Amino acid sequence: MDIGSKVPQVSFQTRVRDESVGGPNPYRWETLTSDDYFKGKRVVLFSLPGAFTPTCSTYQLPGFEKAFDEMRDLGIDAIYCMSVNDSFVMNQWAKAQGLKNVTVIPDGSGEFTEKAGMLVRKDNLGFGARSWRYAAVINDGVVEAWFEEPGRADNHPEDPYGESSPETVMAYLQKAKVSEPA
């Protein structure tokens, strides 16, 4: 996606905890749209190859979780982590990571990722279609800033990480705050 472009309009199939369902798995399906996540908010979105994978679980997701208060102070309303994984996997990953600040978005079919131009094949790792690693600042559904790892390609032999890190996004937010007119 380019700066100034609108985020793709898609529907996400999510699972939401609902005690009225009862039983050992008290969740119900809920369809949320791009507008539900992005309309009327300034958010950070980051996307990664997969839940429970090493770089994602060790650095990227925990880093954004930890940076939430600072990012909120710099005008961010929410931080979203998207992956081409289903809602069951994303919810279990959020639980395993003890997330309180980052909301996971399951792009199970890869529709958002494909429309954003970030869907790549990772058959060399047995993953199939996944997201290339990126982060963005999105303001009311429009891309304000874009941070994409270099070398986007199918079956890339490495998993570059740095451009989409919370530190890179934080540096942008701090600079944007400084350059705001008084």
ChimeraX attribute file (.defattr): number of C-alpha atoms within 10 A of each C-alpha:
attribute: neighborCount
match mode: 1-to-1
recipient: residues
	/A:1	17
	/A:2	12
	/A:3	13
	/A:4	14
	/A:5	13
	/A:6	17
	/A:7	21
	/A:8	19
	/A:9	14
	/A:10	16
	/A:11	16
	/A:12	22
	/A:13	18
	/A:14	21
	/A:15	18
	/A:16	14
	/A:17	14
	/A:18	12
	/A:19	12
	/A:20	9
	/A:21	11
	/A:22	10
	/A:23	8
	/A:24	7
	/A:25	10
	/A:26	13
	/A:27	17
	/A:28	13
	/A:29	12
	/A:30	13
	/A:31	12
	/A:32	14
	/A:33	15
	/A:34	15
	/A:35	16
	/A:36	13
	/A:37	19
	/A:38	22
	/A:39	16
	/A:40	12
	/A:41	18
	/A:42	22
	/A:43	25
	/A:44	27
	/A:45	25
	/A:46	27
	/A:47	27
	/A:48	24
	/A:49	23
	/A:50	22
	/A:51	24
	/A:52	16
	/A:53	11
	/A:54	10
	/A:55	16
	/A:56	19
	/A:57	17
	/A:58	12
	/A:59	13
	/A:60	22
	/A:61	25
	/A:62	16
	/A:63	15
	/A:64	25
	/A:65	20
	/A:66	15
	/A:67	18
	/A:68	21
	/A:69	12
	/A:70	14
	/A:71	21
	/A:72	14
	/A:73	12
	/A:74	16
	/A:75	14
	/A:76	19
	/A:77	16
	/A:78	18
	/A:79	23
	/A:80	22
	/A:81	23
	/A:82	27
	/A:83	28
	/A:84	29
	/A:85	20
	/A:86	19
	/A:87	21
	/A:88	13
	/A:89	17
	/A:90	26
	/A:91	22
	/A:92	13
	/A:93	18
	/A:94	19
	/A:95	11
	/A:96	11
	/A:97	15
	/A:98	12
	/A:99	16
	/A:100	11
	/A:101	15
	/A:102	21
	/A:103	18
	/A:104	23
	/A:105	24
	/A:106	24
	/A:107	25
	/A:108	21
	/A:109	16
	/A:110	22
	/A:111	17
	/A:112	24
	/A:113	23
	/A:114	17
	/A:115	14
	/A:116	17
	/A:117	13
	/A:118	20
	/A:119	22
	/A:120	21
	/A:121	17
	/A:122	19
	/A:123	13
	/A:124	11
	/A:125	10
	/A:126	9
	/A:127	13
	/A:128	13
	/A:129	19
	/A:130	26
	/A:131	26
	/A:132	29
	/A:133	29
	/A:134	22
	/A:135	25
	/A:136	22
	/A:137	23
	/A:138	24
	/A:139	21
	/A:140	17
	/A:141	23
	/A:142	21
	/A:143	21
	/A:144	18
	/A:145	18
	/A:146	21
	/A:147	18
	/A:148	21
	/A:149	16
	/A:150	15
	/A:151	11
	/A:152	16
	/A:153	13
	/A:154	16
	/A:155	17
	/A:156	16
	/A:157	10
	/A:158	7
	/A:159	15
	/A:160	16
	/A:161	17
	/A:162	15
	/A:163	17
	/A:164	23
	/A:165	21
	/A:166	24
	/A:167	15
	/A:168	13
	/A:169	23
	/A:170	17
	/A:171	11
	/A:172	16
	/A:173	20
	/A:174	15
	/A:175	12
	/A:176	11
	/A:177	13
	/A:178	11
	/A:179	9
	/A:180	7
	/A:181	5
	/A:182	4
